[in-house]
Amino acid sequence: MLYIDGTWQSAESGDTFLVRNPATGETIGEVASAAERDTERAIAAAQAAFPQWAKLTAKERYGYLKRVAEILRGRTEQLAEVITREMGKPLAEAKGEIGLAIDYLDWYGEEAKRIYGDTIPASAPDKRIIVTRQPIGVVGAITPWNFPIAMITRKLAPALAAGCTVVLKPASATPLTAIEVFKAIDEAGVPKGVANLVHGKPAATVGPMMNSPIVRKITFTGSTEIGKELYRQAADTLKKVSLELGGHAPFIVFADADLERAAAGAIASKFRNAGQTCVCTNRIYVQQEVVEPFSRIMAEKMKQLKVGNGLEAGVNIGPLINRQALEKAREHVEDAVQKGATIICGGHVLDSGEFANGYFFAPTVLAHATHEMKIAREETFGPVAPIFSFSTEEEAIRLANDTAYGLASYVFTRDGSRMFRVAEALEYGIVGINDPMPTVAQAPFGGVKESGIGREGGKYGIEDYLEYKFLSFQLEM
Ligand code: NAP
């Protein structure tokens, strides 16, 4: 169902689409497929709701966000199952994602109270300058399937906290999770029209948002290819745009690092969500003298990973999202092997027995990777970890920066000066220093170069939903 102007409804056309479980191939839902007219109604509802919502006090908006957070918190178990069935990640990861999603609601509910302005010394004795902040207006939000709940609240929470109203289009692979979030919004009593949900084909959902002069901001998380296209389309109505796009994270291990910790970190960063996160390690660079022990420790730890249906206890790696994703992982491995890589473990599709109807790929580690391989350039978005070697700090930095992407990067070393030197030289928006999991609600998440524009999270994330207004007063003296 679509959620428009505070009511659940079918698409005007009556069209629907099916949702499938990537672990089993089963159909698990059928949802409305919005037509352009549905999206236009959602935009109109958001426009009508905007003046009243923007006028609420910060404490009132905080109250709504807090209620949504509480409802979701109380449903963690049920929601985790929806996420696992819909996109495959293991239940424990789904619960972790729900925790992060709630953190955004909690944090931005509080942040609504801290939208401050400025007073500025004037240039004349009879003048006064005040700068205020106002919500930008109606926001169009577009989210991916790999974090089907956290990517939604990472946009909704700051937008609503700032006083904006929203039309959200989730990925077509994961509309059921989005529906659960909007049920919580509805039950929390958020006024009608403030948050609207449309799902279906991009042309009928995102298309009207891009064309509408009413939508003043687009916030998109997804691939670099689509992000660039939306950036171009936004020019016609000069919308403010924030883009959280693809990544190609380097993971640098220096010889002085704690190798046990580094190998555990590389596995956590690479194989979380079966390798389908934008901050997943895509290239592991290990200093020459420790390549052999590091690879051995990693191979040993890989034996503990269990692949399977994420609903089953003990499974750490679920299926990939679809056949295309499976093909990409296979293509990256085949290309790497052809160009001289060797397989330490995995390297193949799993398609028999319990895996027969899903999209499973064996967790893979490759040795002797080089920058001539596809895996060094293209986002793999699958459970394949290539190990490259380097000799000096300069070489590690040069190789790590040799990509069009610039989202997350990781450095493992015990040398304090090196931590700063390398972190400052890396052309990335995020650097995890001996830390494979840096994402939290209060810090700025986002990339440079072709990984995007803008930041989500923390005090920085609300900026994109606000405009400055300069008030100049001339007084009678
Ligand atoms: P995607 O194919 O770009 O899709 C993202 C969203 O855009 C979905 O809602 C999708 O709708 C919609 N979309 C697809 N084609 C469109 C078009 N022509 N015009 C307008 N909208 C369109 O990306 P994805 O496969 O879902 O997600 C994986 C990508 O997201 C990876 O590159 C990953 O790195 C990136 N990502 C980035 C971050 C970050 O914060 N930087 C976080 C998570 C993921 P449909 O589902 O209906 O096609």
Residues whose N, C-alpha, C, O or C-beta is under 5 A from the ligand:
A	BS01	NAP	I142 T143 P144 W145 K169 P170 A171 S172 A173 G200 P202 V206 T221 G222 S223 T224 I226 E244 L245 G246 G247 T277 C278 S451
